[in-house]
Amino acid sequence: MSAPPPAPDQDTDLLLVQRTVAGDQRAYGLLVLKYQRRIQRLIGRMVRDTDLVEDIAQETFVRAYRALHQFRGEAQFYTWLYRIAVNTAKKFLLELKRDPTVSESFLAADDEDETSWRKQEPIAGETPESLLAAKEIASVVNAAMEDLPEDLKEAITLREIEGLSYEEIAAVMDCPIGTVRSRIFRAREAISAKVKPLLEKQMGKRW
């Protein structure tokens, strides 16, 4: 008898959830292993203090474990987990009376993350002048994102950094997809308005 075809990823996650609820602790360990880095990356975009990332991620998985019996598989598991992570990070920041912000490393000039805003920077060769321009632009973008209202910041981070679809963001933020589109559009407009004068200034220079 031939083996059945491999189950889709979502079905695999649901099976691991069901096994965990039934008492198989190793199954939950597999879920943690699978999503730990993605959750830590998400949290790292929301908090400035990198020392908090691991603590918040650990608390996220503890909360998810306690609520696992509520997961029914209507949404993808990581979308459900992302929502818990975002809420946990907000709770930590509220308790510490700190404002959520994009981590400094996100827009550092030497950041190699291909999803960062650097891919939009008009860098004409790795000259000292162009590197300085990149840092200047990154600083402006970072400041612009810090100034965004929390809902806009969360939406643009999930879209541009985490690469989630509009449908997935709607599930994470628990709002209609039209609201997600509006928040992302407003976030991009706000950031663009602050970056545009600097880009025009840099484009006008001859390096």
DASUL-V122165 format. One record per backbone hydrogen bond with DSSP energy under -1.0 kcal/mol. NH is the residue of the N-H (numbers start at 1). CO is the residue of the C=O. If there is no record, write none. Layout:
BEGIN
nh co
NH CO
NH CO
END
This chain:
BEGIN
nh co
12 8
13 9
14 10
15 11
16 12
17 13
18 14
19 15
20 16
21 17
22 18
23 20
24 19
25 23
29 25
30 26
31 27
32 28
33 29
34 30
35 31
36 32
39 35
40 36
41 37
42 38
43 39
44 40
46 43
47 43
52 49
56 52
57 53
58 54
59 55
60 56
61 57
62 58
63 59
64 60
65 61
66 62
67 63
70 67
71 68
80 76
81 77
82 78
83 79
84 80
85 81
86 82
87 83
88 84
89 85
90 86
91 87
92 88
93 89
94 90
95 91
96 92
98 93
101 46
106 103
111 108
116 113
119 116
120 117
121 118
123 121
127 125
131 127
132 128
133 129
134 130
135 131
136 132
137 133
138 134
139 135
140 136
141 137
142 138
143 139
144 140
145 141
146 142
147 143
153 149
154 150
155 151
156 152
157 153
158 154
159 155
160 156
161 157
162 157
164 158
169 165
170 166
171 167
172 168
173 169
175 170
180 176
181 177
182 178
183 179
184 180
185 181
186 182
187 183
188 184
189 185
190 186
191 187
192 188
193 189
194 190
195 191
196 192
199 195
200 196
201 197
202 198
203 199
204 200
205 202
END
